[in-house]
């Protein structure tokens, strides 16, 4: 199961593919929220934002499973383990904010001409948090090499060294 979640069957990690959904859709929901206040925006933007949040939640739920599968392989003494914990914690808070945001939009609010104030501010907070969390995810990949070059480590290590990337010392 872990190999499936890590994308070994695809020869590409699944987590980065799936995180693109909430990372793209949740900030887009904020844009649609703001557009609901413009002339010509109205209820179509309210509903489009709602759909973006729902699809982002589906992507986030799938990304959780793949992220946990990747994080599970990180040795606890490595700095990336702690960064992963921060990344995961921020994502949990972010998902709760977007879930509350989604719930507040149900019922009469879904028929509104513009997004109510509280969901709008939750969209702002959720967008800031998903971007912040993505920064920590990027640190794990780009600074610590998590899920990079699983299939040909020696080849890609040589490429990274030649490019003067920060590559940890090889352990004997």
N, C-alpha and C positions, 0 to 999 in steps of 0.2 A: 504494500500500500504506500509506504514511504517513497519508494522509487517512482510510483505513479504520480504522487503529489509533487515530487521534485522535478517531474518532466523528463525523466531519463528516457522514457519511451519516445519522446519528441526530440530528444537530443538538444533540449533548450529548457532552462528553468521556467516553470510555470508562474511563479510568483510575480515576476516583472510584467508578464503579459496581463495577469488579472488585476494588478494594482492600477493599471492604466484606466480601468473603468471608474472607480471612485475618484481617482486623482483628476480625471478629466470631467466627469459628470457632476461632481459636487460643486466645484467652482462654476461650472456652466449653470447650475441651478441658481447660484447667486446672481449671475448675469441676467438670467430670465426673471428672477425676482425684481431686480432693478428695472428691467424693461417693462414689467407690469405697470410701473408708475408713469411710463411715457405715453404720449398720444399714440393710439394704435396698438398699445401693448395689451392691456386688459386681461381677461380671463384666459385667453389662449396661452399667455406667458405664465400665468399661475399654474395651469395644468401641465405645461411643458416642464416647468421647474419640478412639479410633483413627480412626473415621470422620470426626470433625470435623477432625483433623489432615490426613487425606488430601484432603478437600474444600478445606481451606484452602490446601494445596499446589497444587491445580489452579488455584484463584483467583490465587495468588501468581505462578504461571508465566504466566498470561494478563496479569496486571497488569504484569509486567516488560516485556513487549512494548509495551504502551500507554504505560507510564511513560517508556520510552526514546524513543518517538516524540514525546512532549511535551517531554522534556528536551532533545532534539536541537535544538529551535527556540530555546532560550534562548541569548542572546548570552553568550559566555564572560566578558565584562567585567562583567556584571550580578551582583549579590550572589546572586540566585536560582540561578545556575549552580552556585556553590559549595555552597549549601544543598542543591541537588538531588544533588550528589555525596555529601554526608553522608547524605542520605536513602537514596540508592541503596546506599551501603556498609553502612549499618545493616540495610537490608532483605536484603542478600546474607548477612550474618552470621546474621540472624534465620532466613532460609530454611534455611541449613545446620544450625542448631540444631534446627529442627523436623524436618528430614530425618533427622538422627541419632536424634532422639527417636522418629520413626516406625520406623526400622530396628530400634531396640532393643526395640520392642514386638512385633515379628514372632515367630513360633514359639510356644514355650510361654507366653511372657508375655501373649499375646493371650487365653489361657485362664485367666489369673490372676484371683483374686477382688478384688485391689486392684493399683493401678499400682505397679511397682517404684520404689525410691527415686530412681535416676538419671533415669529418664524424668520423674518428678514434678518434680525440680529443673530439668530442661531445659525443662519446660512453664512453670515460674516465670520462668526467664531469657528464654525466647522471648516470653512475654507482656509482660514489661517492655520488651524491645527493640522489639516491634512497636508498642507504644504510644508509645515514645520516637521511633521513626522516623516515626510518623504525625504527631507534633507538628511535625517538620521539613517534612513534606508540607504540613501546614496553613499553616506560615509561607510556603511558596512561593505558595500560593493566596491566603491572606487578607492577607498583608503585601506581596506582590510581584505579585499579579494574574496568576499563571501560569495559562493556560487559562481565564481569565475573559473573558467578553464577546467571544469571537472573532467572533461573527456581527454584533454591533452595538456596536462599541467606543465610539463617540461617545455613544450613548444611555446606556450603563451607566457610562461615565466621569462623565457629568453626575449620575447617581444617586449614585455613590460620593462625588463632591465635595460634593453637597448633604447627604449623611449624615456629612460631616466625616471620611471615611476617609483614611488615609495614601495619597495618590495621587501617583505620581512625576510630575515635570514632563513636559509634552508636549514632544516634540522637534519643532522646526520643520519 
